[in-house]
Each structure stands twice: as C-alpha cells, then as structure tokens.
Amino acid sequence: NIDGALAAILVDLGFPSPVGRLFFIIGRVAGLSAEVLEEHTREKPMRITFPVEYDGAPARGGQE
C-alpha cells in the first residue's frame, strides 16, 4: 500500500498529518489530469451511458 508507506515516511520526517493529505492529492492529480486530457483529445469521450426511465413519484406542482 503506497499510501500507507508514504504516510509512515512523512510522519517519520516530522510532517504534520494534514500535510499527508496534500501529498496524496498531488499524487492523484497527475493521473486524473492525464485521464481528462485523453478524454478531451479523443473524437468521442469514452463514457458509457445507459438509458434510464424515472419511475419515482410524479413531479409536484408549484406553490399556489
């Protein structure tokens, strides 16, 4: 578990625990950015959507 190892190293180096969250976020941003860039540069986004019909309660009218 890389997150656990990174947390142990940061604590050992004397960083306060909230700084660990920043390191974890920075590590995720690169992957998320690459995914977003790839999706925007493709002709067609790789999103799988399934048609859904709402079967809940009917919409309520406005206040009268």
Distance bins in CASP14 RR format, pairs under 12 A and 6 or more apart:
PFRMAT RR
TARGET T0000
AUTHOR 0000-0000-0000
RMODE 2
METHOD distances of the structure
MODEL  1
1 7 0 0 0 0 1 0 0 0 0 0 0
1 8 0 0 0 0 0 1 0 0 0 0 0
1 24 0 0 0 0 0 1 0 0 0 0 0
2 8 0 0 0 0 0 1 0 0 0 0 0
2 9 0 0 0 0 0 1 0 0 0 0 0
2 23 0 0 0 0 0 1 0 0 0 0 0
2 24 0 0 0 0 1 0 0 0 0 0 0
2 27 0 0 0 0 1 0 0 0 0 0 0
2 28 0 0 0 0 0 1 0 0 0 0 0
3 9 0 0 0 0 0 1 0 0 0 0 0
3 10 0 0 0 0 0 1 0 0 0 0 0
3 20 0 0 0 0 1 0 0 0 0 0 0
3 21 0 0 0 0 0 1 0 0 0 0 0
3 23 0 0 0 0 1 0 0 0 0 0 0
3 24 1 0 0 1 0 0 0 0 0 0 0
3 25 0 0 0 0 0 1 0 0 0 0 0
3 27 0 0 0 0 1 0 0 0 0 0 0
3 28 0 0 0 0 0 1 0 0 0 0 0
4 10 0 0 0 0 1 0 0 0 0 0 0
4 11 0 0 0 0 1 0 0 0 0 0 0
4 12 0 0 0 0 0 1 0 0 0 0 0
4 20 0 0 0 0 0 1 0 0 0 0 0
4 23 0 0 0 0 0 1 0 0 0 0 0
4 24 0 0 0 0 1 0 0 0 0 0 0
5 11 0 0 0 0 0 1 0 0 0 0 0
5 12 0 0 0 0 0 1 0 0 0 0 0
5 23 0 0 0 0 0 1 0 0 0 0 0
5 24 0 0 0 0 0 1 0 0 0 0 0
6 12 0 0 0 0 0 1 0 0 0 0 0
6 13 0 0 0 0 0 1 0 0 0 0 0
6 15 0 0 0 0 0 1 0 0 0 0 0
6 19 0 0 0 0 0 1 0 0 0 0 0
6 20 1 0 0 1 0 0 0 0 0 0 0
6 21 0 0 0 0 0 1 0 0 0 0 0
6 22 0 0 0 0 0 1 0 0 0 0 0
6 23 1 0 0 1 0 0 0 0 0 0 0
6 24 1 0 0 1 0 0 0 0 0 0 0
6 25 0 0 0 0 0 1 0 0 0 0 0
6 26 0 0 0 0 0 1 0 0 0 0 0
6 27 0 0 0 0 1 0 0 0 0 0 0
6 28 0 0 0 0 0 1 0 0 0 0 0
7 13 0 0 0 0 0 1 0 0 0 0 0
7 14 0 0 0 0 0 1 0 0 0 0 0
7 15 0 0 0 0 1 0 0 0 0 0 0
7 16 0 0 0 0 0 1 0 0 0 0 0
7 17 0 0 0 0 1 0 0 0 0 0 0
7 18 0 0 0 0 0 1 0 0 0 0 0
7 19 0 0 0 0 0 1 0 0 0 0 0
7 20 1 0 0 1 0 0 0 0 0 0 0
7 21 0 0 0 0 1 0 0 0 0 0 0
7 22 0 0 0 0 0 1 0 0 0 0 0
7 23 0 0 0 0 1 0 0 0 0 0 0
7 24 0 0 0 0 1 0 0 0 0 0 0
8 14 0 0 0 0 0 1 0 0 0 0 0
8 15 0 0 0 0 0 1 0 0 0 0 0
8 17 0 0 0 0 0 1 0 0 0 0 0
8 20 0 0 0 0 0 1 0 0 0 0 0
9 15 0 0 0 0 1 0 0 0 0 0 0
9 19 0 0 0 0 0 1 0 0 0 0 0
9 20 0 0 0 0 1 0 0 0 0 0 0
9 23 0 0 0 0 1 0 0 0 0 0 0
10 16 0 0 0 0 1 0 0 0 0 0 0
10 17 0 0 0 0 1 0 0 0 0 0 0
10 18 0 0 0 0 0 1 0 0 0 0 0
10 19 1 0 0 1 0 0 0 0 0 0 0
10 20 1 0 1 0 0 0 0 0 0 0 0
10 21 0 0 0 0 0 1 0 0 0 0 0
10 22 0 0 0 0 1 0 0 0 0 0 0
10 23 1 0 0 1 0 0 0 0 0 0 0
10 24 0 0 0 0 1 0 0 0 0 0 0
11 17 1 0 0 1 0 0 0 0 0 0 0
11 18 0 0 0 0 0 1 0 0 0 0 0
11 19 0 0 0 0 1 0 0 0 0 0 0
11 20 0 0 0 0 1 0 0 0 0 0 0
11 23 0 0 0 0 0 1 0 0 0 0 0
13 19 0 0 0 0 1 0 0 0 0 0 0
13 20 0 0 0 0 0 1 0 0 0 0 0
13 23 0 0 0 0 0 1 0 0 0 0 0
14 20 0 0 0 0 0 1 0 0 0 0 0
15 21 0 0 0 0 0 1 0 0 0 0 0
15 22 0 0 0 0 1 0 0 0 0 0 0
15 23 0 0 0 0 1 0 0 0 0 0 0
16 22 0 0 0 0 0 1 0 0 0 0 0
16 23 0 0 0 0 0 1 0 0 0 0 0
17 23 0 0 0 0 0 1 0 0 0 0 0
17 24 0 0 0 0 0 1 0 0 0 0 0
18 24 0 0 0 0 0 1 0 0 0 0 0
18 25 0 0 0 0 0 1 0 0 0 0 0
19 25 0 0 0 0 0 1 0 0 0 0 0
19 26 0 0 0 0 0 1 0 0 0 0 0
20 26 0 0 0 0 1 0 0 0 0 0 0
20 27 0 0 0 0 0 1 0 0 0 0 0
21 27 0 0 0 0 0 1 0 0 0 0 0
21 28 0 0 0 0 0 1 0 0 0 0 0
22 28 0 0 0 0 0 1 0 0 0 0 0
22 29 0 0 0 0 0 1 0 0 0 0 0
23 29 0 0 0 0 0 1 0 0 0 0 0
25 31 0 0 0 0 0 1 0 0 0 0 0
25 32 0 0 0 0 1 0 0 0 0 0 0
26 32 0 0 0 0 0 1 0 0 0 0 0
26 33 0 0 0 0 0 1 0 0 0 0 0
27 33 0 0 0 0 0 1 0 0 0 0 0
27 34 0 0 0 0 0 1 0 0 0 0 0
28 34 0 0 0 0 0 1 0 0 0 0 0
28 35 0 0 0 0 0 1 0 0 0 0 0
29 35 0 0 0 0 0 1 0 0 0 0 0
29 36 0 0 0 0 0 1 0 0 0 0 0
30 36 0 0 0 0 0 1 0 0 0 0 0
30 37 0 0 0 0 0 1 0 0 0 0 0
31 37 0 0 0 0 1 0 0 0 0 0 0
31 38 0 0 0 0 1 0 0 0 0 0 0
32 38 0 0 0 0 0 1 0 0 0 0 0
32 39 0 0 0 0 0 1 0 0 0 0 0
33 39 0 0 0 0 0 1 0 0 0 0 0
33 40 0 0 0 0 0 1 0 0 0 0 0
34 40 0 0 0 0 0 1 0 0 0 0 0
34 41 0 0 0 0 0 1 0 0 0 0 0
35 41 0 0 0 0 0 1 0 0 0 0 0
35 42 0 0 0 0 0 1 0 0 0 0 0
35 45 0 0 0 0 0 1 0 0 0 0 0
35 46 0 0 0 0 1 0 0 0 0 0 0
35 47 0 0 0 0 0 1 0 0 0 0 0
36 42 0 0 0 0 0 1 0 0 0 0 0
36 45 0 0 0 0 0 1 0 0 0 0 0
36 46 0 0 0 0 0 1 0 0 0 0 0
38 44 0 0 0 0 0 1 0 0 0 0 0
38 45 0 0 0 0 1 0 0 0 0 0 0
38 46 0 0 0 0 1 0 0 0 0 0 0
39 45 1 0 1 0 0 0 0 0 0 0 0
39 46 1 0 0 1 0 0 0 0 0 0 0
39 47 0 0 0 0 1 0 0 0 0 0 0
40 46 0 0 0 0 0 1 0 0 0 0 0
END
